Amino acid sequence: MTSSKPNGLKTDHADVRFISSSYGGTDPHQSAIQLILAVRPEWASDDSKIEFARFTDGITNTLLKAVNKKEGWTKEQVDAEAILLRAYGSGTAVLIDREREAQNHELLWKHGLAPELLARFNNGMLYRYIKGSVTSPDDLRKPDIYCAVAGRLAEWHATVPCIQQAKPASNGASHQHGNGNG
C-alpha cells in the first residue's frame, strides 16, 4: 500500500512490519527479547541461545546486536543471522524526523544499499547486521578508506531517486529569515 506522508515522501510500508511495542522500560533485556522474537520466533527454540552486545560508538541511540548462538554454529553463521536493534534516544525526535529516517532506510534497502529493514517498533527499528568496523578520524585520512567512502556515497547518489518534496529541517527553533521578519 503506497502512501504519501506529511513530509512529501512516498513509500510502501507493506513490506516493513510494525511491532506495537517499545524497547526499554523497567526490563530492557526482556523488551529486547520480545522484539527479537517478534521477527524471529524460531529463536525461542530450546537449542537457541540469544545474546546481546551493546555498541557504544553512537551518541543518542541504543544499538544492540542480537545473536542466536545455537550449538554447532560457526561465528560466520551466527553473524549471518544477527539482528541490530536500534532504540531511539529519548527526545531525539525533536531533531530527527524518525518517519523520514525509516523511509530512507527502506529506500536504501530496496536499492541494495542498506541492510534489510526487518521491522519498526514504537521507539526504534530492527534490521540485519552487516559485519564491519567504525572508521576513526585517522582511518579517513587513508586514501584507500576515503576513496572507498566517496565511491560508496557516489553509488548512493547515482542509484537512489531524489526526494522531490523534502520537509525543511527543524530543531524546534523558529526560523524567521526570508519572510521579512529578520
C-alpha angles and dihedrals in degrees: 000000000000117000137178115231127210089257091060097251119133117211142162106232093176087095096055120066121222117215113202094219139091138227118236128022121126094330112033093173093056092045089052091050091051092050093048093047089051089066098028108034090163087069087074090073121119092250093053123102112189116200132174131214118194118221112211103185095098127080107214112019133066108236120190129179109215117201134178107219097198115182112265096020119127122229088255092054091047092049092046089060097038121124130206117221112200117188116188119243116254112273096004092122086079088068103026128051097224094189091055091044090055091046090052092049090050091048092050091047092052088055094047094251100111136034119273113282103226100182146333124228136188096281105016151349142265121223140160120280121242116197113239145111136255114256119235126213088257090053090054090059091062113096094221090054101043091043090052091048092048091048092051092048090049089052090053093050093046094048110035119073115241119252108247101199110033119181111242114258112256134179093184094272122124113249109201102165116115095031100079095259099101 
